[in-house]
Amino acid sequence: MTTQRTSGRRKQAMAAAAVVAALLTTAACGGGNGDEGSKDGAAGFDAANNKVAQASLAKKGGTLKFAGAQDADSWDTTRGYYGFMWNFSRYYSRQLVTSKTEPGKAGTELTPDLATGLAKISDDGKTYQYTLRDGVTWEDGKPITSKDIKYGIERVWAQDVLSGGPVYLKDVLDPKGEYQGPYKDKSADKLGLKAIETPDDRTIVFKLPKANSDFEEMLALTSASPVRQDQDTKSKYGLHPFSSGPYKFQSYNPGKDLTLVRNTQWKQASDPIRKAYPDKITIKFFSNANDMDARLIAGDYDLDINQTGMSPQGRTTALKQHKGNLDNPVSGYIRYAVFPQTVKPFDNIECRKAVIYGADHVSLQTARGGPVAGGDIGTNMLPPAVPGAEGQKYDPYELAGANKKGNAAKAKEALKACGKPNGFKTTIAVRNNKPSEVATAESLQASLKKVGITADIDQYDGSQSSGIIGSPSNVKKKGYGIIIMGWGPDFPSVQGYGLPLWDSSYILESGNNNFAMIKDKAIDGLFDKYVTTLDDAGKTKVATEINHKVMEGGYYLPFVFEKFINWRSGRLANVYTTDAYSGMYDFVNLGLKSAK
């Protein structure tokens, strides 16, 4: 998941971290029914963490009420990239295949949605064929056709009009960039992208120039949703998408509120995924996260759409008085510092290692929120939900072991080896709208000072990331030797997580995410091997090898395998977290205990 998908994360450690951790330790050990402190019949602490809470209590009807501290980047299925948008958009959009509506890791498995089955794959992994279900319709009752799916995917090519979303499909289906997109298509036949064929209204065939073992994962992304050409309002589409799902837009006031109502043309018989329990779904956006948390606790809303954890103030209150309403999932994100090699002396691996060894990893964890609200100490760069991940078992720098409080002797040894025995000066770049990131920058600054590394902190506007830290020339000009960032998988594979971070072909002049400026032929070669490896065991092995190569290069200092504290109201039924959306609640089948 890109940096945009982390927007709205409000977690903050500060002095409350230790208090919160202690409170939650008490909560976790409560035993019994886990409802102690819950005043509204909630299922109990962690009752929905990787398991279903109150599944049998969901009733048809009622209004499901979301609250949020941040609106989506876009509700356009082509442009949206925030994780909560992908989750929520399944209310009004469908794909050929999608994630299973199951808790935990099982949710990452794919299942047919608009299609009758998973892909029929042939031609050594280069051809994917699907047949559409009977009875799939748009909100006006017209059938959804294979051409609608093709057109929805073709919109990804219109980056000059519809920028912001993932471009995996574009890169895989048209690696040479020959297609101009649906708005600029000047071909005589007007058949659009030749890599997608629609021999009839119920058949769609994808012909990849080169096999990619994660292609079906890409088709499960929101960006592969159908869009009907006569309903395409281009850059305005996000204000009122045309529904292919069980709900449709009734009203939307950007930054204020959004209301979905039932799509009466949707048929349950055509949709094996969605139960469509509520009659209406609303979102109210707040400018202040503390106000929002207070309203959640008061029972005015059911859950936080942003799914990034409660603010420290709300979290403390909730843990004291309403622990039965809380879950503590692993988010799927890794929080870290990264060292751009274009900024001296970080072109030298030993200088990078000096920072890794000089850092106090317990202090960094505390700054993120401690073991409970922040997560386990990060020891490598592959998140837990990605096949090939080894968690803390792979700890090449002993960050969670012997060196967890830092190792000044090893840091000074590395400084000597990189020709800076007396240390050096650098600058840490950190987003100003992420209090926990500022806290980690200050923690890192303090521990590095002890080994002779002086680090200034430069806070920048987090909404301008792509032009500030995403511009390698600006990074070099500003002398940003250390960048504080976080990342989660777009889909659960090393390609869906690490390709934009570590592959040399993803170094961009603007919007760059390969902040370390890694140009390693071994890593590039492993990614090439991965996409052509079709068996799961082989893919997992390559993913592990990539992670090891990245860590051996000393490009990153991982902080935590992130966790957070999330609220769910006592009205909610059939609620569970899923790895498909990085530890969020799976929105699509949430129900209410009462239709009132």
N, C-alpha and C positions, 0 to 999 in steps of 0.2 A: 504494500500500500504506500502510496506516495506521501510526501510530507503534507499535502493537502488533506489527505484522509486523517491526519492526526490533528487537524485544526479543531479548536474548541476544547482541547485537553486542558483541564483546569487544576489537575492535581498539584498539590503543593506540599512540601514536607514541613518546613519550618520547625518550630519547637514542638508543634502538636504531634509530630510523627511518633515519638516515643509513647505519648499518652494514648494515641490511637491504637498503636500496636498492643499496648498493655490491655486496653479495653477489649480489643478483639480477641486476644488470647483468652480472656475471661468468657467472652461470648462463645468462642469455639468450643470451650470445654463445658458448656452449659448442660449438655446431655438432655435427657427427656425428650419432649416433643419439639424442642428448639424454639418455642414460641415465647419464651420469657421476654418481657419487655415489649412485645407486640400487642398493640391495642386494637387492631383491626382484623384479626383472624388470618394474618399472613402465615405462610407455610413454615417459617422457621429459618434460622440462619443457614445460608448455603444450600437451602433445600432445592434451589433451581440451578445450582452450579453443576453442569454436565449431567443433570438428571431432570426429569419432568416433575414439576410441582403442581398438584391439584388438577391433574389431567381430566378427571371425570366430572369436574365441577363446571366446566365451560358450558354456558348457555348461548343460544342464538339470540342476538339482539343487544341493545344498549349502545352507549358511546364510549369508545376507547380513547382516553385522553393522554396524549403525549405532551411533554414540556421540553423546551430546548433552549440552550444559551446561544446557539448559533444555527442559522438557516443553512440549508444545503448550498453547495457551490452552484449546483443547477439541478432541477428536477427533470431535465432533458436526459433521456436514457443514454444518449451519445456523449453528453458532456459531464455528467455527474461522476465524481471520483471520491467523494467522502464515503467512508465505510457505512455510515448510517443511512446514506442515500441509497446505496446498493441494496441494503437490507429492506428499507421501507418501500423502495420502488417495485418490489414484487407484489404489492397490493394492486398496482395498476399496469404492470407490464409482465409479460411472460417471455420465456426463451425456449429454444428447442429442447434444451436440457437445463437443469438447475440443481442446486444443492439439496440433499435430502433434508426433510424437516424432522431432524432427530438431534438429540443433545450431544454435546462433546464432539469427539473425533468423527463419529459416524455421520455427522452433518456435513462433512467435507466430501462425502461420496456423491457422485453424480447420479441423477435419476431423470427419466424422460419427463418433459413438461408439455410443450406444444407437439413434440414428436411422439410417435407411437413406441419408440424404443431408443436405446443408445445407438450411436452411429454404426452403420455397416462400413467397416474400414477395409480398403483394398489397395492395390497398387503400391505395396510396400509402405503403407502408412501415409500415402499422398492423396487418397480419395476417401471422402466421408459422405455417406448418403443417408438422408432422413426422409421419412414419410410423416406428414402431418395428421393429427387426430381428426376424426369427424367432429363437427359441432363447435369448433373453436371460432369465436366471433369477436368483432370489435364492439364498441359501446353503442353503435347504431344498428347492430344486428347483422352487418355484412360479414361474410366469412374472412378469416385471416388466411392469406395465401402465401405460398412460397415466395412470391414476388415481393410481398410486404416485408418478409424477413430479409430478403436480399437487399431491399432498399434501405431498411433500417441499418444494416451493416455498412452499406456504401456511404452512409452519412459520415462515418468515421474519417473518410478521405477529405471531407470538407473542413480541414483544419483552420482555414482562414476565416470561416464563419462559426464553426462549432468546436472550438479548441477547448482543452481542459480535461477531456476524458482519456482513458487508456487507448493505446494505439497498437496493441499486440496483433489484432486481426489485420490491420493495415500492413504491418511489417512482415507477417507470415504469408498473407495471400498475394501481396504485391511488393516483394522485396526491392524491386528496381524502381518503384514509384512511378509506374507508367500510367496508371489510371488517374484521371483528373477529379474524380468525385462526381456526384449526381448533379451538382449545380453548374459544373463546367464541362460536362461530357459533350464533346463535339463530334463523337464518332457517328458515322453515317447510319449504322443500324440501331443506335441508342439502346443497345442491350446491356450497357453498364459494364461492371467488372466481370471480365471473362472467366475468372477463377471460380465464380459461383454460377451454376447452371440451374434453371428452373424449367425442366421439361414439361411439367404440368403444375396445376395449382397446389397439389399436395406433395410434390417431390422437390427436394432441394439437394444439390450435389456440390460439394466443395472440392476443388482440385488444387492442391497445394503444389507450388513449384518445387518445394523441398519438404520432406517429412518433418513434423514437429510433434513430439510425443505428448505435449500438453495442449494440443489444439482444441480438444473437446472442452477442456477447462476454460479456454478463452471464449468458447461459444456459450458458456454458462454465465458470463459476465453480463451486466445490465446493458453494455454497449452492443450486444448482439440481439437486443429486443427488436421486434418488428415495428416499423413506422409506415403508415399508409401515406403514399405520396400526396394524395389530394388533401391530407390533413396536416402536412408538414408546413409549419409556419417559420421554419429556419431558426434564426437566432431567438425568436420569441416562443419557441415550442416548449421550453421549460416552464413557462407561465401557465400552460394548460395542455399537458400531454394528452393524447387521445388514447383511451384505455383499451387494453387487451386482457385485463385482469378482472377480479371480482369487484373492484371499487373504481370510481371515476372522480375526477376533480369537480367539486362544487364551487369552491372559492379559494383564492390564494392572494394574500397580501404580503409580498416579500418582506422578510424580517419581522413580520407581525403574527400571521396565523395562516393555517392551511386546513381545509376541510374536505374529506373524501366521503362520498356516499355510495350506496350499492350501485353497481352496474347491473341493471335489470336484464341485460342481454347475455350476461355470463351464465354458463350452465355448469353446475357442479359435476355432471356426468362427463364433461369434457376436461375436467381439471383434477388430477389425482393428488395434487400438492396442497391446494388451498382449501381450508374449511370455511373461511369467511364468516366467522362468528359474529362480530359486531355489526350493527346497522350503520354506524357512522364512526369515522376516525378523525380526530382533530389534533392539531399541533398548535400550541401557543409558544411563541418565542419571547424570551426574556433577555434584557440587556445586562442583568446582574445575576450571576450564578448562585449567589447566596440567597437572593429572593426566590429563585426557582426552587432551590432545595427546600426552603421553608414551606413553599406551597405544596411540594411533593409530600413532605412530612405531615402537613396539615390534612392531606387526603384530597386536595383539589385536583390533582393529576395522578396518573397511574405509573408513569416511568419517564426517564430522561431519554429523548430520542438520540442524543449525541453519544450516549453509552461510553463516556470516558471517565466515569467515576465522580462521586460527590466531591464538592469543595471541602476543604479542611473543616470549616465551620459547621456545615451541614452534616458532614461525616461524623464529627465528634458527638453532635446531638443525637443522631440516629443510632450510633453505637451504644449510647447510654440508655436510650429510651425505646428504641424500635429495632433491636437487632434481628428480630424475626422477619423483618422486611429487607434484609441485606444479603447480597451474594458477593463473594470474593474471588472472581475468576482470574485466570491467567489471560492477559489481553491478546497475546500473539505478537505484540510489538517488542522490539529490543530498543532500549534507550542507550545512547553511546556518544563518545567523542570520536571524531575522524580527523586525520592529519593530511591535508593537501600537500602532495609531494612537490608542487610548484612553488611552495613557500619555504625558503630556507629557515632552519637547517633540517626540515622534515623530508628533504630528499635523501637523507641518510637514515637508514633503518635503526641504527643505534640511538640516534636522537629521539626517534619515535618510541623506542623501547624505554628510554629514560623517563618519558612521561607515563608510560604504562606501569613501570615499576615504582615510580615516585608517587603515584596517586594512592590515596587512602580509599579503598573500595567500600569499606563499611560506612565511612562518612558520605560517600557518593550515594550509597543505598539509602541512608538516612535522609539525605536531601531530597530523594525521590519520594519519600513517604515511609521508609522502613520496610521490613520484610513483608508486611501485610498489605499496606496501601501502595507500596512501591514495587516490590517483587524480590525474587532471589537475586543475589549478586550475579551479574552476567559474566560468563567466562569465554564465550565465543560468539559468533555472529549468525548462527542459524536458529530461528525461533522454534519453540517446542512443537508446534503443529505441523512443521514441514518435514516430510520424510527425509531421513538422513541426519536429523538433529540428534545430538547426544546429551544435551543439557549440560549440567555441571560435571558430568563424567569426563568431558573434554575440556580441560583447563590448562592449556599449555604454559600460561604465565603464572599459574597457581594463584589466581585472583581471589578465589573463594577459599583458598587453603593457606599455605605458609605466608603468602604476601598480601593477605586481605586488608591489613592495615598499612600497606605500602612497604617497600623494601629500599630504604635509603642507600644501603651499600650497593645493591644491584643497579640502582638508578645512577649513582656516581660512577660506577664501573662502565655503564653504557655511555655516560657523558664523556668520559675519558676516551672511550673507543671511537666516538664520533668527532673527536677533536675539539670538544667544548668542556674541558675539565672544570672550568669555573661556572658552568651553566650558560644560559642564553636568555634572551628576551623574545616574547612572542605575544600574540593577541588571540583571545578566545572570542569567537562570534556566537551570539546567543539571541534567540527570539525574545522580544520584550513582552510579548503577550503570553508567555509560558512561565509562570512563577517558579515551577519546580525545575525548569531548565536553568533559570537564573541561579537558583539555589545550588544546582549541581556545578555550575560554572564557578561559583564562589568557593565551593568545597574544593574543587580541583585547583583553583588559584592558591588557596591556603596550603594545600599539601605540597604543591610543586615548589613553593617558595622555600620550603625546608630543604630542598635538594639543590637550590641555586637557580631554579628556572623561574623567571619573573614573567607573569602573564597578566596583561591588561585585559579587561572585559569590555567588549563593544556590543551593546544591545541594539538590535535593529528591529524594524517593523516586521513582525512575523507574516503579515499578509503580502509582503513584498519579497518573500524568500527567493522566488525564481530568478529575480534580477539582481539579487545581492549575493547570497551564497551560491546561487545557481549559475552565476557568471564567473567562470574560471579567471577571466581577466580582472574582474573586480576583486575576487578573493586574493589574487596575487598583489594587486595594487594596495589593498588594505592591510596586507600582511597577516591574513587570517590563517595562522598555523594550526589552530584547533577550532573545529566547528562542532557545536552541540546539536544533536539531531536524534530522530527516532524513525523507525520504519517497521512496517508490517506487510505480510504477503498479500498481493492482489489475488492470488489463488495459491493453494497449499502445495507449492513445489519450489525448488531452488531457483527455477526460472522465474516463477511468479513473485519471488522475493528478491533474489540477488542480481538478476541480469542488469537492471538499471544502475545498480550500485557498483558492480565489479567488472563488467565487460567493457573493453576499450571502445567498442563501437557505439556505446551509449554516452560517451563524453560529448556534451553539447555546449555551444557558445552561450545559450541561455536556457534556463530550466534544467540545468545539469543536476544529476543526482549522484554521479560518480565523483563525489567530492574529493576522494583520495587521489583522483586522477590515475587510477590503476591501469597500466598498460602492460599486462603480463600475458605473454603468449601461452603459458601453461594454463592459466585460468580461462582465457578465451577458447583454447583448445578443448578444455573440459566442458564448457558450455556447448560447443559444437557437438561434442560426443553425447552430451545429455539429450539434446533435442532429437537425435536419431536413435536413441536407445528406447526400445518399445516395451521392455519388460520392467515391472515395478522394482524388482530386486536390483537390477542393473542401474536403474535411475537413482535409487536410494544410495547405492555405493558411490556413484559419481557425485551426488550432492554432498556427501560426507567429504570426499576428496576436495571439492571446491572450497568448502568451509575451512578445511585444514590449510589449504594454500593461502587463503585470505588471512588467516590468523598468523601463519608463518611470516607473512610480509609485514606484520606489525602496523597495519594501516588503521586499526581501530582500537579504542579502549571501550569495551562494553561496560555499561553501568548496571543495568538490571534486565532480567527477563520479566517484563512488566506484569503487575497485577493491579487491580483496582477494586473499589467498593461501590457497588451499584444498588440502587433502590428499586423495589417493586411494590406496588400497592397491594393491600389485602384483597382488593376486588379482582385481581388478576387470577386467571386459571390457565392451565396448559402452558405454563411458562418454563423456559429452560434456556441455558446458554449454549452456544454452538461455536465450534472451531471454524465453521464456514465463514463467520463474520467476526473473527478475532475475539471470541469470548463475549460478544454481545448477546443479549436475548434475541432469539429468533422471532422477529416481529410477526411474520406472516400468519401464524396460527394462534396468536394470543386470543384468549377469550375472557369473558367476564363471568363471575359467579351468578350475577343477577342481570337481567335485561333492563332493569330500571336505570 
